[in-house]
Amino acid sequence: MGATDEREAAQDRLTAVEIYVLRLMAEGDTIDVVARKLEVSERTVRRKARSACDKVGCETTIEAIVWAVRNGLF
C-alpha cells in the first residue's frame, strides 16, 4: 500500500470533524477553545476526540494526533 493509499484509508476511518478536532488540538488549542471554534459543547469535543482514538486504536488524544500526523491527515 502506497503513502497515498494509506492516507486515504486513514481519512476513511475518521470524520472531517474528528480530523479537525485533532488538528486544532495539535496546534495547541484547548478543549474549550476548540468548542468555541466549532460552536459546540466541550463535551462534544471530548466525544469527537475519544471517537477518533477508538477508531484508530489509540489510548490517548496525543497518540491519535501522532497517528494523524504520521498518516498525513494534517
Buried (B, 14 or more C-beta within 10 A) or exposed (E): EEEEEEEEEBBEBBBEBBBBBBBBBBEEBEBEBBBEEBEBEBEBBBBBBBBBBEBBEBEEBEEBBBBBEEBEBE
